[in-house]
């Protein structure tokens, strides 16, 4: 029995006319030389057209984000080599690359990074799992993962090569290639880091305008291995947000890291199969981005985006006032809380639309982070009975007044009786 292979299809983001124009422009601006290679002189235009085509296709879910990006470029080039760029030629080319990618056998990959905590001499390893990735906090590296001093010296572009004395984050997974492995590992460890940072996040009383609020920061470099072979000479993964001064301010005591391991392990298990996984995950990542920011305006922006992800559906475009009402559905009276969120909304909008940075709202930002944190962890551990995110949103849209809810319940009961019996009365 043959297995039907996942297909590449066109998306609805680009209409057919625009897609055809892009393909025609790429064809007109490129040439095929005697060796059969594709070349072009107008580098920026062709590259831009190919990048826009990133919205033109839907790939199988088995492919990672970085794989899809390189596949579009290679697909366009291969289709151009065969002649004219058309819908059929580009789909054929992309499907061939997709089939080849998905036929690659699974192999074992591992990665290690430094993490900003100081383990003590008696610290043991702590293990976690998320989305097919094994994650370990450890005080030492396996022998095959150790990097020679001479190799450290050649690392670019971050001048700081390592942070001796800090703990290790070691991750392992099975993947078809190093690109998919890196995407899987980074996706899992970013959620792991976000959960830890939010769980350990205190209310910062004295201000944090010039430094991150995150408890755990990633080190300067990430070292990837296939089996026991280091791949750092083939590709270098580095942390573009790394700053020495932030690292030194964020070093944590290992005791509180290890004491939280059980609850973080439980949170990862809950999130993996949660019906609100998409909204919770993206909200967690936005919160972590905000906690890692040293700039108050960026932190406010990211915290507000986390709020939006919790209280707005993916396909919704609603007014900010409605998001504020949903986010305060538990607060009674809600006027004061809504005034706080409305103030932050205006600060956020001035930053996004006018470029106005403000730094005088530290305690309001602390309030927003705490407000989101309580909703996030409540939903994570108690919201798995919602069928989807929309069902949770429907609950927040209901009136907060008990009398109004009772009226709504009576109205629903009557409507159901009318549908069933064509009579609204229960007697």
Order of alpha helices (4+ residues) and beta strands (2+ residues): beta-alpha-beta-beta-alpha-beta-alpha-alpha-beta-beta-beta-beta-alpha-beta-alpha-beta-beta-beta-alpha-beta-alpha-alpha-alpha-alpha-alpha-alpha-alpha-alpha-alpha
